[in-house]
Amino acid sequence: MSGPDPRPVRAVFLDVGETLINEGEIYGRWAEWLGVPRHTFLSKLGAILATGGTHLDLFEYFRPGFDLRAEERARQEAGVPNGFGPDDLYPDARACLSGLRDQGLYVGIAGNQPVEAAEQLAALGLDADVVGISDVWGVQKPAMEFFARCAELAEMLPDRILYVGDRIDNDVRPALAYGVRAAFLRRGPWGHIQDDPETLRRCLFVLDDLASLPGLVAAHNAPLGEVP
């Protein structure tokens, strides 16, 4: 943090992949589908991310001409699980969401995900006021419109909203640019590879897990009389 910030947090939105959902097994299943050893697949993912690439560049590397939608359809037809389920939920996710809701905060889940993720998240029964899916909204991070949608749903000014995510490029920088507060979560490939000290100094919190988040928000708000 850059220093004390008097603005209270009244709403918290959390990203999906590598924030609430552990994508390790998801990438593992993709490695097997592409016929690549898991450790090789994940090592190449780290190398690509370190040079500014994306997960789609990873798929293209191992299968030139890769078509994500076509491959997902083929996997479905072959009975290979797509997406995520209860076993992929990070152990600290439920308690974090409940701890934030217990403070009377508006809690949202919003991330860059396919349409199918809406049903998968609903099946998890997470304690949140709203779930936002980029492919349902028709807008993806890092677009400013994504964070504007969060503010619209919460019916709050951007500077009363905290967005929590594992990526500096897709989560932290655009959230701050729109005027939303940001918390950077150091987990998952992006969370450990990406680094920008100047941007992180502007974050309200830099986290190693979600377990600490409710207490940090409560401590931030308590002197302001915003929460019990």
Long-range contacts (C-beta under 8 A, 24 or more apart in sequence): 1-201, 1-203, 1-204, 1-205, 1-206, 2-201, 2-202, 5-181, 5-204, 5-220, 6-224, 7-159, 7-160, 7-181, 8-160, 8-220, 8-221, 8-224, 8-226, 9-105, 9-160, 9-161, 9-162, 9-181, 9-204, 9-217, 9-220, 9-221, 9-226, 10-105, 10-106, 10-154, 10-156, 10-160, 10-161, 10-226, 11-105, 11-106, 11-107, 11-108, 11-150, 11-154, 11-156, 11-160, 11-161, 11-162, 12-100, 12-105, 12-106, 12-107, 12-108, 12-161, 12-162, 12-163, 12-164, 12-213, 12-217, 13-107, 13-108, 13-109, 13-110, 13-132, 13-150, 13-154, 13-161, 13-162, 13-163, 13-164, 14-96, 14-97, 14-107, 14-108, 14-109, 14-110, 14-163, 14-164, 14-165, 14-210, 15-110, 15-111, 15-163, 15-164, 15-165, 15-166, 15-167, 15-171, 15-185, 16-109, 16-110, 16-111, 16-112, 16-113, 16-117, 16-121, 17-111, 17-112, 17-113, 17-166, 17-188, 18-166, 18-185, 18-187, 18-188, 18-189, 18-190, 18-191, 19-90, 19-111, 19-164, 19-165, 19-166, 19-185, 19-187, 19-188, 19-210, 20-89, 20-90, 20-93, 20-109, 20-126, 20-210, 21-84, 21-88, 21-89, 21-90, 21-93, 22-88, 22-89, 22-90, 22-188, 23-84, 23-88, 23-188, 25-87, 25-88, 26-83, 26-84, 26-88, 27-55, 29-80, 29-81, 30-59, 33-71, 33-75, 33-80, 34-59, 34-62, 34-63, 36-62, 42-189, 45-189, 46-189, 46-193, 49-189, 49-190, 49-193, 49-194, 50-193, 82-116, 83-114, 83-116, 83-117, 83-120, 84-117, 84-120, 85-120, 85-123, 85-124, 86-123, 86-124, 89-124, 90-187, 90-210, 92-209, 92-210, 92-211, 93-126, 93-210, 94-126, 94-127, 95-210, 95-211, 95-214, 96-210, 96-211, 96-213, 96-214, 97-126, 97-127, 97-128, 98-127, 99-213, 99-214, 99-215, 100-213, 100-214, 100-217, 101-127, 101-128, 101-129, 102-214, 103-214, 103-217, 103-218, 103-221, 103-227, 103-228, 104-227, 105-217, 105-227, 106-154, 106-156, 108-132, 108-150, 108-153, 108-154, 110-146, 110-149, 110-150, 110-163, 111-141, 111-165, 112-140, 112-141, 112-170, 130-154, 141-170, 141-171, 141-174, 142-169, 142-170, 142-171, 142-173, 142-174, 143-174, 144-174, 144-177, 144-178, 146-174, 147-174, 147-175, 147-178, 147-180, 148-178, 150-180, 151-178, 151-180, 162-204, 162-217, 164-207, 164-210, 164-213, 166-190, 166-191, 167-191, 167-194, 168-194, 168-195, 168-196, 168-199, 168-200, 169-194, 172-196, 172-199, 172-200, 172-203, 173-199, 176-202, 176-203, 183-207, 183-213, 185-209, 185-210
